[in-house]
Amino acid sequence: MEPWENHEEEQEGKKSSRRIKGIVCDVKNCVHHDRENDCTAGKIAVGPSFATSCADTVCASFKPKEF
């Protein structure tokens, strides 16, 4: 089973968006954020490995949107 599912149908030659099930993203200025607070990256990376609390972690898959 894939960690993502088709989120939108292919329209007008655009690639369909995919979301990762169970991942909620509130970072609206990330290229992987969709309008429903889902993550559309193919996969995510969270780190660093030495984190001891959620405040120590970051999404290494974050890429800023260009406006």
PDB file of N, CA, C and O in Angstrom:
ATOM      1  N   MET A   1       0.841  -1.190   0.000  1.00  0.00           N
ATOM      2  CA  MET A   1       0.000   0.000   0.000  1.00  0.00           C
ATOM      3  C   MET A   1       0.882   1.247   0.000  1.00  0.00           C
ATOM      4  O   MET A   1       1.852   1.324   0.753  1.00  0.00           O
ATOM      5  N   GLU A   2       0.553   2.197  -0.822  1.00  0.00           N
ATOM      6  CA  GLU A   2       1.304   3.444  -0.919  1.00  0.00           C
ATOM      7  C   GLU A   2       0.930   4.376   0.224  1.00  0.00           C
ATOM      8  O   GLU A   2      -0.212   4.337   0.682  1.00  0.00           O
ATOM      9  N   PRO A   3       1.860   5.226   0.711  1.00  0.00           N
ATOM     10  CA  PRO A   3       1.532   6.160   1.787  1.00  0.00           C
ATOM     11  C   PRO A   3       0.733   7.356   1.314  1.00  0.00           C
ATOM     12  O   PRO A   3       0.361   8.206   2.122  1.00  0.00           O
ATOM     13  N   TRP A   4       0.465   7.439   0.031  1.00  0.00           N
ATOM     14  CA  TRP A   4      -0.294   8.566  -0.509  1.00  0.00           C
ATOM     15  C   TRP A   4      -1.477   8.040  -1.273  1.00  0.00           C
ATOM     16  O   TRP A   4      -1.537   6.853  -1.594  1.00  0.00           O
ATOM     17  N   GLU A   5      -2.393   8.885  -1.561  1.00  0.00           N
ATOM     18  CA  GLU A   5      -3.527   8.522  -2.393  1.00  0.00           C
ATOM     19  C   GLU A   5      -3.796   9.659  -3.353  1.00  0.00           C
ATOM     20  O   GLU A   5      -3.411  10.799  -3.094  1.00  0.00           O
ATOM     21  N   ASN A   6      -4.452   9.360  -4.454  1.00  0.00           N
ATOM     22  CA  ASN A   6      -4.809  10.426  -5.388  1.00  0.00           C
ATOM     23  C   ASN A   6      -5.749  11.383  -4.700  1.00  0.00           C
ATOM     24  O   ASN A   6      -6.754  10.968  -4.122  1.00  0.00           O
ATOM     25  N   HIS A   7      -5.438  12.640  -4.756  1.00  0.00           N
ATOM     26  CA  HIS A   7      -6.242  13.661  -4.089  1.00  0.00           C
ATOM     27  C   HIS A   7      -7.105  14.419  -5.086  1.00  0.00           C
ATOM     28  O   HIS A   7      -8.244  14.775  -4.782  1.00  0.00           O
ATOM     29  N   GLU A   8      -6.584  14.657  -6.236  1.00  0.00           N
ATOM     30  CA  GLU A   8      -7.320  15.353  -7.289  1.00  0.00           C
ATOM     31  C   GLU A   8      -7.114  14.606  -8.588  1.00  0.00           C
ATOM     32  O   GLU A   8      -6.068  13.994  -8.802  1.00  0.00           O
ATOM     33  N   GLU A   9      -8.081  14.654  -9.429  1.00  0.00           N
ATOM     34  CA  GLU A   9      -7.960  14.029 -10.745  1.00  0.00           C
ATOM     35  C   GLU A   9      -7.040  14.870 -11.627  1.00  0.00           C
ATOM     36  O   GLU A   9      -6.873  16.068 -11.396  1.00  0.00           O
ATOM     37  N   GLU A  10      -6.448  14.240 -12.634  1.00  0.00           N
ATOM     38  CA  GLU A  10      -5.606  14.973 -13.584  1.00  0.00           C
ATOM     39  C   GLU A  10      -6.496  15.900 -14.398  1.00  0.00           C
ATOM     40  O   GLU A  10      -7.496  15.467 -14.971  1.00  0.00           O
ATOM     41  N   GLN A  11      -6.133  17.168 -14.446  1.00  0.00           N
ATOM     42  CA  GLN A  11      -6.931  18.154 -15.157  1.00  0.00           C
ATOM     43  C   GLN A  11      -6.043  18.982 -16.063  1.00  0.00           C
ATOM     44  O   GLN A  11      -4.972  19.433 -15.655  1.00  0.00           O
ATOM     45  N   GLU A  12      -6.485  19.180 -17.281  1.00  0.00           N
ATOM     46  CA  GLU A  12      -5.839  20.062 -18.243  1.00  0.00           C
ATOM     47  C   GLU A  12      -4.332  19.830 -18.341  1.00  0.00           C
ATOM     48  O   GLU A  12      -3.558  20.786 -18.396  1.00  0.00           O
ATOM     49  N   GLY A  13      -3.914  18.561 -18.364  1.00  0.00           N
ATOM     50  CA  GLY A  13      -2.506  18.250 -18.509  1.00  0.00           C
ATOM     51  C   GLY A  13      -1.679  18.447 -17.258  1.00  0.00           C
ATOM     52  O   GLY A  13      -0.464  18.252 -17.289  1.00  0.00           O
ATOM     53  N   LYS A  14      -2.312  18.832 -16.148  1.00  0.00           N
ATOM     54  CA  LYS A  14      -1.571  19.018 -14.902  1.00  0.00           C
ATOM     55  C   LYS A  14      -1.433  17.677 -14.204  1.00  0.00           C
ATOM     56  O   LYS A  14      -2.321  16.828 -14.280  1.00  0.00           O
ATOM     57  N   LYS A  15      -0.325  17.499 -13.531  1.00  0.00           N
ATOM     58  CA  LYS A  15      -0.096  16.301 -12.751  1.00  0.00           C
ATOM     59  C   LYS A  15      -1.061  16.279 -11.570  1.00  0.00           C
ATOM     60  O   LYS A  15      -1.303  17.320 -10.959  1.00  0.00           O
ATOM     61  N   SER A  16      -1.608  15.131 -11.241  1.00  0.00           N
ATOM     62  CA  SER A  16      -2.530  15.066 -10.117  1.00  0.00           C
ATOM     63  C   SER A  16      -1.769  15.264  -8.801  1.00  0.00           C
ATOM     64  O   SER A  16      -0.612  14.864  -8.680  1.00  0.00           O
ATOM     65  N   SER A  17      -2.424  15.877  -7.830  1.00  0.00           N
ATOM     66  CA  SER A  17      -1.850  16.061  -6.508  1.00  0.00           C
ATOM     67  C   SER A  17      -2.037  14.789  -5.718  1.00  0.00           C
ATOM     68  O   SER A  17      -3.024  14.076  -5.897  1.00  0.00           O
ATOM     69  N   ARG A  18      -1.108  14.506  -4.858  1.00  0.00           N
ATOM     70  CA  ARG A  18      -1.205  13.337  -3.994  1.00  0.00           C
ATOM     71  C   ARG A  18      -0.995  13.802  -2.573  1.00  0.00           C
ATOM     72  O   ARG A  18      -0.195  14.701  -2.314  1.00  0.00           O
ATOM     73  N   ARG A  19      -1.704  13.196  -1.667  1.00  0.00           N
ATOM     74  CA  ARG A  19      -1.523  13.557  -0.269  1.00  0.00           C
ATOM     75  C   ARG A  19      -1.042  12.341   0.501  1.00  0.00           C
ATOM     76  O   ARG A  19      -1.325  11.199   0.138  1.00  0.00           O
ATOM     77  N   ILE A  20      -0.320  12.608   1.557  1.00  0.00           N
ATOM     78  CA  ILE A  20       0.148  11.537   2.416  1.00  0.00           C
ATOM     79  C   ILE A  20      -0.913  11.339   3.488  1.00  0.00           C
ATOM     80  O   ILE A  20      -1.216  12.268   4.235  1.00  0.00           O
ATOM     81  N   LYS A  21      -1.477  10.148   3.572  1.00  0.00           N
ATOM     82  CA  LYS A  21      -2.513   9.861   4.557  1.00  0.00           C
ATOM     83  C   LYS A  21      -1.983  10.089   5.967  1.00  0.00           C
ATOM     84  O   LYS A  21      -0.884   9.649   6.304  1.00  0.00           O
ATOM     85  N   GLY A  22      -2.758  10.770   6.778  1.00  0.00           N
ATOM     86  CA  GLY A  22      -2.407  10.959   8.179  1.00  0.00           C
ATOM     87  C   GLY A  22      -1.459  12.108   8.466  1.00  0.00           C
ATOM     88  O   GLY A  22      -1.183  12.387   9.633  1.00  0.00           O
ATOM     89  N   ILE A  23      -0.954  12.780   7.452  1.00  0.00           N
ATOM     90  CA  ILE A  23      -0.051  13.911   7.663  1.00  0.00           C
ATOM     91  C   ILE A  23      -0.848  15.198   7.515  1.00  0.00           C
ATOM     92  O   ILE A  23      -1.414  15.464   6.455  1.00  0.00           O
ATOM     93  N   VAL A  24      -0.891  15.989   8.568  1.00  0.00           N
ATOM     94  CA  VAL A  24      -1.582  17.280   8.552  1.00  0.00           C
ATOM     95  C   VAL A  24      -0.510  18.362   8.504  1.00  0.00           C
ATOM     96  O   VAL A  24       0.440  18.338   9.286  1.00  0.00           O
ATOM     97  N   CYS A  25      -0.667  19.307   7.589  1.00  0.00           N
ATOM     98  CA  CYS A  25       0.309  20.384   7.433  1.00  0.00           C
ATOM     99  C   CYS A  25      -0.399  21.731   7.506  1.00  0.00           C
ATOM    100  O   CYS A  25      -1.319  21.998   6.733  1.00  0.00           O
ATOM    101  N   ASP A  26       0.026  22.567   8.423  1.00  0.00           N
ATOM    102  CA  ASP A  26      -0.528  23.915   8.569  1.00  0.00           C
ATOM    103  C   ASP A  26       0.353  24.972   7.912  1.00  0.00           C
ATOM    104  O   ASP A  26       0.029  26.159   7.970  1.00  0.00           O
ATOM    105  N   VAL A  27       1.459  24.569   7.289  1.00  0.00           N
ATOM    106  CA  VAL A  27       2.423  25.513   6.719  1.00  0.00           C
ATOM    107  C   VAL A  27       1.964  25.921   5.325  1.00  0.00           C
ATOM    108  O   VAL A  27       2.316  25.287   4.331  1.00  0.00           O
ATOM    109  N   LYS A  28       1.178  26.983   5.268  1.00  0.00           N
ATOM    110  CA  LYS A  28       0.545  27.402   4.024  1.00  0.00           C
ATOM    111  C   LYS A  28       1.532  27.931   2.981  1.00  0.00           C
ATOM    112  O   LYS A  28       1.183  28.009   1.803  1.00  0.00           O
ATOM    113  N   ASN A  29       2.747  28.293   3.378  1.00  0.00           N
ATOM    114  CA  ASN A  29       3.721  28.799   2.420  1.00  0.00           C
ATOM    115  C   ASN A  29       4.694  27.718   1.938  1.00  0.00           C
ATOM    116  O   ASN A  29       5.772  28.034   1.434  1.00  0.00           O
ATOM    117  N   CYS A  30       4.316  26.448   2.093  1.00  0.00           N
ATOM    118  CA  CYS A  30       5.124  25.337   1.592  1.00  0.00           C
ATOM    119  C   CYS A  30       4.530  24.854   0.277  1.00  0.00           C
ATOM    120  O   CYS A  30       3.309  24.800   0.132  1.00  0.00           O
ATOM    121  N   VAL A  31       5.387  24.500  -0.688  1.00  0.00           N
ATOM    122  CA  VAL A  31       4.910  24.030  -1.984  1.00  0.00           C
ATOM    123  C   VAL A  31       4.125  22.723  -1.872  1.00  0.00           C
ATOM    124  O   VAL A  31       3.336  22.407  -2.762  1.00  0.00           O
ATOM    125  N   HIS A  32       4.321  21.974  -0.819  1.00  0.00           N
ATOM    126  CA  HIS A  32       3.646  20.689  -0.635  1.00  0.00           C
ATOM    127  C   HIS A  32       2.317  20.810   0.108  1.00  0.00           C
ATOM    128  O   HIS A  32       1.627  19.807   0.290  1.00  0.00           O
ATOM    129  N   HIS A  33       1.943  22.016   0.541  1.00  0.00           N
ATOM    130  CA  HIS A  33       0.697  22.228   1.274  1.00  0.00           C
ATOM    131  C   HIS A  33      -0.454  22.387   0.292  1.00  0.00           C
ATOM    132  O   HIS A  33      -0.349  23.138  -0.678  1.00  0.00           O
ATOM    133  N   ASP A  34      -1.560  21.677   0.543  1.00  0.00           N
ATOM    134  CA  ASP A  34      -2.741  21.912  -0.293  1.00  0.00           C
ATOM    135  C   ASP A  34      -3.786  22.671   0.525  1.00  0.00           C
ATOM    136  O   ASP A  34      -3.594  22.913   1.716  1.00  0.00           O
ATOM    137  N   ARG A  35      -4.870  23.036  -0.110  1.00  0.00           N
ATOM    138  CA  ARG A  35      -5.884  23.884   0.537  1.00  0.00           C
ATOM    139  C   ARG A  35      -6.596  23.197   1.695  1.00  0.00           C
ATOM    140  O   ARG A  35      -7.278  23.857   2.479  1.00  0.00           O
ATOM    141  N   GLU A  36      -6.449  21.895   1.811  1.00  0.00           N
ATOM    142  CA  GLU A  36      -7.131  21.148   2.866  1.00  0.00           C
ATOM    143  C   GLU A  36      -6.188  20.758   3.999  1.00  0.00           C
ATOM    144  O   GLU A  36      -6.501  19.859   4.780  1.00  0.00           O
ATOM    145  N   ASN A  37      -5.042  21.419   4.097  1.00  0.00           N
ATOM    146  CA  ASN A  37      -4.025  21.147   5.119  1.00  0.00           C
ATOM    147  C   ASN A  37      -3.439  19.744   5.018  1.00  0.00           C
ATOM    148  O   ASN A  37      -3.056  19.151   6.027  1.00  0.00           O
ATOM    149  N   ASP A  38      -3.372  19.218   3.806  1.00  0.00           N
ATOM    150  CA  ASP A  38      -2.717  17.943   3.565  1.00  0.00           C
ATOM    151  C   ASP A  38      -1.347  18.191   2.954  1.00  0.00           C
ATOM    152  O   ASP A  38      -1.108  19.232   2.341  1.00  0.00           O
ATOM    153  N   CYS A  39      -0.452  17.229   3.127  1.00  0.00           N
ATOM    154  CA  CYS A  39       0.883  17.297   2.549  1.00  0.00           C
ATOM    155  C   CYS A  39       0.885  16.510   1.246  1.00  0.00           C
ATOM    156  O   CYS A  39       0.474  15.350   1.224  1.00  0.00           O
ATOM    157  N   THR A  40       1.341  17.124   0.163  1.00  0.00           N
ATOM    158  CA  THR A  40       1.366  16.478  -1.141  1.00  0.00           C
ATOM    159  C   THR A  40       2.769  16.071  -1.585  1.00  0.00           C
ATOM    160  O   THR A  40       2.965  15.683  -2.737  1.00  0.00           O
ATOM    161  N   ALA A  41       3.744  16.157  -0.682  1.00  0.00           N
ATOM    162  CA  ALA A  41       5.088  15.671  -1.001  1.00  0.00           C
ATOM    163  C   ALA A  41       5.003  14.158  -1.161  1.00  0.00           C
ATOM    164  O   ALA A  41       4.181  13.522  -0.502  1.00  0.00           O
ATOM    165  N   GLY A  42       5.809  13.583  -1.997  1.00  0.00           N
ATOM    166  CA  GLY A  42       5.814  12.134  -2.157  1.00  0.00           C
ATOM    167  C   GLY A  42       6.179  11.412  -0.880  1.00  0.00           C
ATOM    168  O   GLY A  42       5.716  10.301  -0.624  1.00  0.00           O
ATOM    169  N   LYS A  43       7.013  12.051  -0.084  1.00  0.00           N
ATOM    170  CA  LYS A  43       7.409  11.542   1.229  1.00  0.00           C
ATOM    171  C   LYS A  43       7.917  12.721   2.031  1.00  0.00           C
ATOM    172  O   LYS A  43       8.225  13.767   1.459  1.00  0.00           O
ATOM    173  N   ILE A  44       8.012  12.577   3.332  1.00  0.00           N
ATOM    174  CA  ILE A  44       8.547  13.650   4.161  1.00  0.00           C
ATOM    175  C   ILE A  44       9.741  13.141   4.965  1.00  0.00           C
ATOM    176  O   ILE A  44       9.909  11.940   5.180  1.00  0.00           O
ATOM    177  N   ALA A  45      10.549  14.079   5.395  1.00  0.00           N
ATOM    178  CA  ALA A  45      11.677  13.773   6.261  1.00  0.00           C
ATOM    179  C   ALA A  45      11.575  14.695   7.466  1.00  0.00           C
ATOM    180  O   ALA A  45      11.464  15.912   7.317  1.00  0.00           O
ATOM    181  N   VAL A  46      11.613  14.116   8.654  1.00  0.00           N
ATOM    182  CA  VAL A  46      11.537  14.892   9.890  1.00  0.00           C
ATOM    183  C   VAL A  46      12.798  14.625  10.682  1.00  0.00           C
ATOM    184  O   VAL A  46      13.247  13.483  10.782  1.00  0.00           O
ATOM    185  N   GLY A  47      13.357  15.653  11.233  1.00  0.00           N
ATOM    186  CA  GLY A  47      14.588  15.507  12.012  1.00  0.00           C
ATOM    187  C   GLY A  47      14.737  16.699  12.914  1.00  0.00           C
ATOM    188  O   GLY A  47      13.794  17.480  13.046  1.00  0.00           O
ATOM    189  N   PRO A  48      15.842  16.872  13.521  1.00  0.00           N
ATOM    190  CA  PRO A  48      17.057  16.058  13.455  1.00  0.00           C
ATOM    191  C   PRO A  48      16.965  14.835  14.372  1.00  0.00           C
ATOM    192  O   PRO A  48      16.069  14.742  15.211  1.00  0.00           O
ATOM    193  N   SER A  49      17.893  13.910  14.200  1.00  0.00           N
ATOM    194  CA  SER A  49      17.855  12.648  14.941  1.00  0.00           C
ATOM    195  C   SER A  49      18.078  12.826  16.442  1.00  0.00           C
ATOM    196  O   SER A  49      17.727  11.940  17.221  1.00  0.00           O
ATOM    197  N   PHE A  50      18.653  13.950  16.861  1.00  0.00           N
ATOM    198  CA  PHE A  50      18.929  14.159  18.285  1.00  0.00           C
ATOM    199  C   PHE A  50      17.812  14.901  19.018  1.00  0.00           C
ATOM    200  O   PHE A  50      18.005  15.311  20.163  1.00  0.00           O
ATOM    201  N   ALA A  51      16.659  15.084  18.392  1.00  0.00           N
ATOM    202  CA  ALA A  51      15.543  15.808  19.006  1.00  0.00           C
ATOM    203  C   ALA A  51      15.085  15.104  20.280  1.00  0.00           C
ATOM    204  O   ALA A  51      15.065  13.875  20.358  1.00  0.00           O
ATOM    205  N   THR A  52      14.718  15.908  21.274  1.00  0.00           N
ATOM    206  CA  THR A  52      14.205  15.349  22.529  1.00  0.00           C
ATOM    207  C   THR A  52      12.784  15.812  22.825  1.00  0.00           C
ATOM    208  O   THR A  52      12.177  15.366  23.798  1.00  0.00           O
ATOM    209  N   SER A  53      12.242  16.715  21.983  1.00  0.00           N
ATOM    210  CA  SER A  53      10.850  17.152  22.122  1.00  0.00           C
ATOM    211  C   SER A  53      10.353  17.607  20.756  1.00  0.00           C
ATOM    212  O   SER A  53      11.148  17.795  19.835  1.00  0.00           O
ATOM    213  N   CYS A  54       9.039  17.784  20.622  1.00  0.00           N
ATOM    214  CA  CYS A  54       8.507  18.203  19.318  1.00  0.00           C
ATOM    215  C   CYS A  54       9.009  19.584  18.931  1.00  0.00           C
ATOM    216  O   CYS A  54       9.089  19.896  17.743  1.00  0.00           O
ATOM    217  N   ALA A  55       9.349  20.417  19.906  1.00  0.00           N
ATOM    218  CA  ALA A  55       9.888  21.748  19.607  1.00  0.00           C
ATOM    219  C   ALA A  55      11.261  21.666  18.943  1.00  0.00           C
ATOM    220  O   ALA A  55      11.699  22.627  18.311  1.00  0.00           O
ATOM    221  N   ASP A  56      11.935  20.542  19.077  1.00  0.00           N
ATOM    222  CA  ASP A  56      13.265  20.358  18.485  1.00  0.00           C
ATOM    223  C   ASP A  56      13.202  19.844  17.053  1.00  0.00           C
ATOM    224  O   ASP A  56      14.236  19.766  16.390  1.00  0.00           O
ATOM    225  N   THR A  57      12.020  19.490  16.555  1.00  0.00           N
ATOM    226  CA  THR A  57      11.926  18.855  15.242  1.00  0.00           C
ATOM    227  C   THR A  57      11.566  19.844  14.145  1.00  0.00           C
ATOM    228  O   THR A  57      10.998  20.904  14.406  1.00  0.00           O
ATOM    229  N   VAL A  58      11.905  19.483  12.917  1.00  0.00           N
ATOM    230  CA  VAL A  58      11.577  20.280  11.745  1.00  0.00           C
ATOM    231  C   VAL A  58      11.224  19.339  10.596  1.00  0.00           C
ATOM    232  O   VAL A  58      11.650  18.184  10.579  1.00  0.00           O
ATOM    233  N   CYS A  59      10.447  19.836   9.643  1.00  0.00           N
ATOM    234  CA  CYS A  59      10.150  19.080   8.431  1.00  0.00           C
ATOM    235  C   CYS A  59      11.230  19.439   7.417  1.00  0.00           C
ATOM    236  O   CYS A  59      11.268  20.556   6.902  1.00  0.00           O
ATOM    237  N   ALA A  60      12.090  18.497   7.141  1.00  0.00           N
ATOM    238  CA  ALA A  60      13.182  18.736   6.195  1.00  0.00           C
ATOM    239  C   ALA A  60      12.697  18.742   4.747  1.00  0.00           C
ATOM    240  O   ALA A  60      13.467  19.059   3.841  1.00  0.00           O
ATOM    241  N   SER A  61      11.426  18.394   4.521  1.00  0.00           N
ATOM    242  CA  SER A  61      10.857  18.400   3.175  1.00  0.00           C
ATOM    243  C   SER A  61      10.281  19.762   2.789  1.00  0.00           C
ATOM    244  O   SER A  61       9.849  19.947   1.652  1.00  0.00           O
ATOM    245  N   PHE A  62      10.270  20.710   3.716  1.00  0.00           N
ATOM    246  CA  PHE A  62       9.716  22.044   3.472  1.00  0.00           C
ATOM    247  C   PHE A  62      10.434  22.736   2.323  1.00  0.00           C
ATOM    248  O   PHE A  62      11.664  22.786   2.276  1.00  0.00           O
ATOM    249  N   LYS A  63       9.641  23.271   1.397  1.00  0.00           N
ATOM    250  CA  LYS A  63      10.150  24.123   0.313  1.00  0.00           C
ATOM    251  C   LYS A  63       9.196  25.307   0.211  1.00  0.00           C
ATOM    252  O   LYS A  63       7.992  25.108   0.049  1.00  0.00           O
ATOM    253  N   PRO A  64       9.701  26.531   0.300  1.00  0.00           N
ATOM    254  CA  PRO A  64       8.807  27.694   0.273  1.00  0.00           C
ATOM    255  C   PRO A  64       8.152  27.902  -1.097  1.00  0.00           C
ATOM    256  O   PRO A  64       8.771  27.678  -2.137  1.00  0.00           O
ATOM    257  N   LYS A  65       6.898  28.332  -1.072  1.00  0.00           N
ATOM    258  CA  LYS A  65       6.198  28.698  -2.309  1.00  0.00           C
ATOM    259  C   LYS A  65       6.724  30.028  -2.796  1.00  0.00           C
ATOM    260  O   LYS A  65       7.080  30.893  -1.995  1.00  0.00           O
ATOM    261  N   GLU A  66       6.773  30.196  -4.097  1.00  0.00           N
ATOM    262  CA  GLU A  66       7.128  31.496  -4.663  1.00  0.00           C
ATOM    263  C   GLU A  66       5.824  32.207  -5.006  1.00  0.00           C
ATOM    264  O   GLU A  66       5.003  31.673  -5.752  1.00  0.00           O
ATOM    265  N   PHE A  67       5.630  33.386  -4.475  1.00  0.00           N
ATOM    266  CA  PHE A  67       4.382  34.137  -4.718  1.00  0.00           C
ATOM    267  C   PHE A  67       4.602  35.178  -5.778  1.00  0.00           C
ATOM    268  O   PHE A  67       3.676  35.912  -6.124  1.00  0.00           O
TER     269      PHE A  67
END
